Amino acid sequence: MTTQARPPKPLYSNVSPAVPSPCISVCRLDEQRVCTGCHRHVEHIREWRSADDERRRQICREAEALRARA
């Protein structure tokens, strides 16, 4: 039995000139697992590294909505 290797997932740079990270180096999670610094959910923080620019923009919009509600 031969197993075919999966192609590697694209790994984008953690730093994008088009979409800067919203991280402000205040990394504390609240009870809902949202960072009190950048207002991203922990799953979005994990996703950031492999996200393309459009997905990063969407994550930033969602974080901004959470910030506005805080």
DRENKOL-518777 format. One line per 8 residues: number of its first residue (from 0); their letters; for each residue x, y, z of N, C-alpha, C. Coordinates in steps of 0.1 Angstrom, whole numbers. Last residue first. Layout:
N
NUM> a> X,Y,Z,X,Y,Z,X,Y,Z ~ ... $
//
This chain:
70
69> ararlaea> -172,460,228,-165,459,241,-167,471,249 ~ -181,464,202,-191,459,212,-185,459,227 ~ -158,471,189,-169,481,190,-179,477,201 ~ -144,447,190,-138,459,197,-150,469,199 ~ -159,432,172,-158,428,186,-153,440,195 ~ -154,447,149,-168,446,154,-168,441,168 ~ -127,442,146,-132,456,148,-146,456,153 ~ -127,414,141,-121,419,153,-126,434,156 $
61> erciqrrr> -140,415,116,-146,408,127,-140,413,140 ~ -120,428,101,-133,434,102,-141,428,114 ~ -98,410,104,-97,424,109,-111,430,111 ~ -109,389,89,-106,387,103,-105,400,110 ~ -110,401,64,-122,396,70,-120,395,85 ~ -83,404,59,-91,416,60,-104,413,67 ~ -75,377,58,-70,386,69,-78,399,70 ~ -88,370,35,-92,364,47,-87,372,59 $
53> eddasrwe> -72,385,17,-87,387,18,-92,382,31 ~ -46,374,20,-49,388,24,-64,391,25 ~ -48,341,35,-45,350,24,-50,364,28 ~ -35,325,64,-46,332,57,-41,340,46 ~ -16,314,80,-19,307,67,-30,314,59 ~ -16,331,102,-4,328,95,-6,322,82 ~ -43,332,112,-37,343,106,-25,340,97 ~ -53,311,127,-55,311,113,-46,321,106 $
45> rihevhrh> -48,319,154,-41,307,148,-41,307,133 ~ -65,340,155,-51,343,157,-43,331,151 ~ -89,327,151,-85,337,141,-70,340,142 ~ -90,313,175,-90,306,163,-85,315,151 ~ -92,334,194,-80,326,194,-79,318,181 ~ -105,364,179,-107,351,186,-95,343,184 ~ -91,397,184,-93,385,176,-96,373,184 ~ -85,419,199,-99,416,197,-101,405,187 $
37> cgtcvrqe> -60,427,206,-63,429,192,-78,425,189 ~ -62,425,236,-54,435,229,-59,438,214 ~ -78,405,244,-81,418,249,-73,429,242 ~ -88,379,223,-77,386,228,-81,400,233 ~ -112,356,234,-109,367,225,-98,375,231 ~ -124,336,249,-112,332,241,-109,343,230 ~ -143,344,266,-148,339,253,-136,336,244 ~ -128,354,287,-136,341,289,-141,336,276 $
29> dlrcvsic> -98,366,270,-109,367,280,-117,354,281 ~ -63,364,268,-76,360,263,-86,361,274 ~ -37,386,258,-45,381,270,-59,377,264 ~ -13,403,247,-19,390,244,-25,383,256 ~ -4,428,233,-11,427,246,-19,414,245 ~ 7,433,208,15,427,218,9,428,232 ~ -12,440,190,-5,451,196,3,446,208 ~ -22,427,158,-16,424,171,-9,437,177 $
21> pspvapsv> -31,430,133,-38,438,143,-31,436,157 ~ -8,430,107,-14,423,118,-20,433,128 ~ -16,445,75,-8,444,87,-15,437,98 ~ -19,438,44,-28,436,56,-19,435,68 ~ 1,443,26,-12,447,23,-21,447,35 ~ 24,433,37,24,447,35,10,452,32 ~ 23,409,62,18,413,49,18,428,47 ~ 37,385,81,37,400,79,34,403,64 $
13> nsylpkpp> 37,359,79,30,364,90,29,380,89 ~ 33,347,46,41,354,56,32,359,67 ~ 16,316,41,19,330,38,27,336,49 ~ 18,286,29,21,293,41,25,307,37 ~ -4,262,15,4,274,13,6,281,27 ~ 2,228,25,-7,240,25,2,252,22 ~ 18,204,3,18,213,15,8,224,14 ~ -1,176,-9,7,188,-12,7,197,0 $
5> raqttm> 2,144,7,-6,156,3,3,168,0 ~ 16,115,-6,17,126,2,8,138,-3 ~ 0,84,-8,4,96,-16,4,108,-6 ~ 11,54,1,3,65,5,9,77,-2 ~ 7,21,-10,14,33,-10,5,45,-6 ~ 8,-12,0,0,0,0,9,12,0 $
//
